Amino acid sequence: MNDSPAANVTTRRDFLRTTGTFAAASALAGVAIPRVHAAESNTIQIALVGAGGRGTGAASNALSVKTGPVKLVAMADVFDNRLKSSFEGLKGQHADKMDVPEDRKFIGFDSYKKAMDVLKPGDLVILATPPAFRWVQFKYAIERGLNVFMEKPVTVDGPTSRRMFELAKQADAKNLKVGVGLMCRHCRVRQDLFKRVQDGQIGEIIALRAYRMHGPVGSAFSEAKKPEENETLFQIRRFHSFLWASGGCFSDFYIHNIDESCWIKNAWPVEAQASGGRHYRGNAIDQNFDNYSVEYTFGDGTKMFMYGRTMPGVHDQFASYAHGSKGLGVISSEGHWPSKARIYKGHKMTNSEIVWRTPKEGPELDPYQLEWEDLTAAIRNNTPYNEVERGVKASLVTSMGRMAAHTGQIVTYDDILNSDHEFAPGLDTITLDSPAPLLANADGKYPVPMPGITKRREY
Ligand SMILES: NC(=O)c1ccc[n+]([C@@H]2O[C@H](COP(=O)([O-])OP(=O)(O)OC[C@H]3O[C@@H](n4cnc5c(N)ncnc54)[C@H](O)[C@@H]3O)[C@@H](O)[C@H]2O)c1
């Protein structure tokens, strides 16, 4: 007998088909119908929590899937203006798949609950706030029996990672489908590269290199808050500036290159050492370094080098590479998409050395769309689908490199996993009147990492 939760439930399609006749309904009398498939129509209803740039993009991808009918029915944010512009943007493209009247637009720290309460078990919620809130909202989604799409990173520290590992198991126990926005894993060309590397086409992997170096983007650099602005809302609005909210530019920006490189290596590193510094700060009050260099070590001794820089006027590079004993695998070339993944027979990147490249018969498919086709197909076909554990591992390994740079110490996977520094405890009960998760000193400056001085915590 197959005891897996997946084996004990009907698919959404099966359930509708079966309950479509009186006889079948009678046959089901007394049988506990798993809540996950109790939705009454074939339409997957969707709520968006965190209606910012990516949340709006993810909702647009969700409303574009080809796997079956979907409808956006509720939205939540802490800022009214963000929700309004997201709604207007989506309406321009997807009006026929939206039913979000004013009383299903929710604002505030408890807005996520209200938006999820609109849904029925088996529907889907998009979690696209800064990552600090991920565990809080994921916990409620599981209670409500909802399938989930959550953006990366999924954690920024050890304690919330341990919590998310537990929540991932609870989601499995309820047979919920959960996607994590590390979309490069869904890129078909990189999937082909992964197979080729596992087949030995570049030989044994000797080293990996990853680069995310460009000018200032997002909210990574912030100047002092205006006196009239609420401190917590300021830190949320400028979330790339604050480690509790995002893991800083390191976690938010570098996780993709770190994750895709670990994927191609088919392992997670066990320790990291790193350096970094603050060069041109001007009036900036954020907690980020301007540049980071990390040496990750895998269990078999292989090294992965990650270079991150957020600075204008310097060389830009946004790419990931795997060097093997027989050649070079390019994982990313100039960003996330198109990957332009390819294999060279040596380590010189000249055209004559290319032995495999992105097929020429059409443009590479958009991984941001593919991750939604894959997630909704799993929901409709009731196939196992939970990316949280690997999302937490990617987030932890990213935090491991960040902590190594911020403390100036060698940090192991177990160190970061078992760390007791929770950056923002109590986010499940936060209100506008709560003290902000990070407090500025009398000069309006926040604590910054001090490698070699602050060694056990990042600040
Ligand atoms: N996969 C990718 O390539 C990709 C790209 C961009 C962003 N992201 C991720 O998406 C997330 C959001 O990033 P973004 O660029 O869209 O930021 P954003 O600031 O544009 O959007 C975040 C939204 O969440 C809202 N919000 C914050 N806290 C909230 C709370 N507690 N409850 C409800 N709403 C809340 C904000 O007001 C804002 O509208 C981040 O985790 C980021 O790393 C992923």
The ligand as an SDF file (V2000), in Angstrom:
LIG
                    3D

 44 48  0  0  0  0  0  0  0  0999 V2000
   12.7510   35.8520   -8.5670 N   0  0  0  0  0  0  0  0  0  0  0  0
   13.2530   37.0370   -8.8910 C   0  0  0  0  0  0  0  0  0  0  0  0
   14.0040   37.1800   -9.8540 O   0  0  0  0  0  0  0  0  0  0  0  0
   12.8650   38.2310   -8.0820 C   0  0  0  0  0  0  0  0  0  0  0  0
   12.9480   39.5040   -8.6410 C   0  0  0  0  0  0  0  0  0  0  0  0
   12.5930   40.5920   -7.8460 C   0  0  0  0  0  0  0  0  0  0  0  0
   12.1990   40.3970   -6.5290 C   0  0  0  0  0  0  0  0  0  0  0  0
   12.1340   39.1490   -6.0180 N   0  0  0  0  0  0  0  0  0  0  0  0
   11.7450   38.9070   -4.6200 C   0  0  0  0  0  0  0  0  0  0  0  0
   10.4010   39.3220   -4.4200 O   0  0  0  0  0  0  0  0  0  0  0  0
   10.2580   39.8740   -3.1110 C   0  0  0  0  0  0  0  0  0  0  0  0
    9.7110   41.2910   -3.2510 C   0  0  0  0  0  0  0  0  0  0  0  0
   10.6230   42.0750   -3.9770 O   0  0  0  0  0  0  0  0  0  0  0  0
   10.1350   43.3240   -4.8480 P   0  0  0  0  0  0  0  0  0  0  0  0
   11.2890   43.7210   -5.6750 O   0  0  0  0  0  0  0  0  0  0  0  0
    8.8540   43.0300   -5.4930 O   0  0  0  0  0  0  0  0  0  0  0  0
    9.9260   44.4240   -3.7130 O   0  0  0  0  0  0  0  0  0  0  0  0
    8.7960   45.5440   -3.6560 P   0  0  0  0  0  0  0  0  0  0  0  0
    9.1720   46.4750   -2.5400 O   0  0  0  0  0  0  0  0  0  0  0  0
    8.5840   46.1030   -5.0080 O   0  0  0  0  0  0  0  0  0  0  0  0
    7.5090   44.6920   -3.2540 O   0  0  0  0  0  0  0  0  0  0  0  0
    7.2890   44.1910   -1.9690 C   0  0  0  0  0  0  0  0  0  0  0  0
    5.8590   44.5420   -1.6000 C   0  0  0  0  0  0  0  0  0  0  0  0
    5.4990   43.9050   -0.3740 O   0  0  0  0  0  0  0  0  0  0  0  0
    4.8130   44.8360    0.4380 C   0  0  0  0  0  0  0  0  0  0  0  0
    4.9450   44.4080    1.8260 N   0  0  0  0  0  0  0  0  0  0  0  0
    6.0330   44.5020    2.6280 C   0  0  0  0  0  0  0  0  0  0  0  0
    5.7880   43.9280    3.8090 N   0  0  0  0  0  0  0  0  0  0  0  0
    4.5080   43.4740    3.7660 C   0  0  0  0  0  0  0  0  0  0  0  0
    3.7050   42.7780    4.7030 C   0  0  0  0  0  0  0  0  0  0  0  0
    4.1640   42.4480    5.9200 N   0  0  0  0  0  0  0  0  0  0  0  0
    2.4430   42.4520    4.3420 N   0  0  0  0  0  0  0  0  0  0  0  0
    1.9730   42.7880    3.1100 C   0  0  0  0  0  0  0  0  0  0  0  0
    2.7040   43.4500    2.1860 N   0  0  0  0  0  0  0  0  0  0  0  0
    3.9700   43.7780    2.5110 C   0  0  0  0  0  0  0  0  0  0  0  0
    5.4890   46.1540    0.1210 C   0  0  0  0  0  0  0  0  0  0  0  0
    4.7190   47.2700    0.5010 O   0  0  0  0  0  0  0  0  0  0  0  0
    5.6890   46.0450   -1.3780 C   0  0  0  0  0  0  0  0  0  0  0  0
    4.5740   46.5190   -2.1040 O   0  0  0  0  0  0  0  0  0  0  0  0
   11.6400   39.8170   -2.4750 C   0  0  0  0  0  0  0  0  0  0  0  0
   11.7620   38.6500   -1.7020 O   0  0  0  0  0  0  0  0  0  0  0  0
   12.5670   39.7330   -3.6620 C   0  0  0  0  0  0  0  0  0  0  0  0
   13.7900   39.0880   -3.3850 O   0  0  0  0  0  0  0  0  0  0  0  0
   12.4420   38.0510   -6.7820 C   0  0  0  0  0  0  0  0  0  0  0  0
  1  2  1  0
  2  3  2  0
  2  4  1  0
  4  5  1  0
  4 44  2  0
  5  6  2  0
  6  7  1  0
  7  8  2  0
  8  9  1  0
  8 44  1  0
  9 10  1  0
  9 42  1  0
 10 11  1  0
 11 12  1  0
 11 40  1  0
 12 13  1  0
 13 14  1  0
 14 15  2  0
 14 16  1  0
 14 17  1  0
 17 18  1  0
 18 19  2  0
 18 20  1  0
 18 21  1  0
 21 22  1  0
 22 23  1  0
 23 24  1  0
 23 38  1  0
 24 25  1  0
 25 26  1  0
 25 36  1  0
 26 27  1  0
 26 35  1  0
 27 28  2  0
 28 29  1  0
 29 30  1  0
 29 35  2  0
 30 31  1  0
 30 32  2  0
 32 33  1  0
 33 34  2  0
 34 35  1  0
 36 37  1  0
 36 38  1  0
 38 39  1  0
 40 41  1  0
 40 42  1  0
 42 43  1  0
M  CHG  2   8   1  16  -1
M  END
$$$$
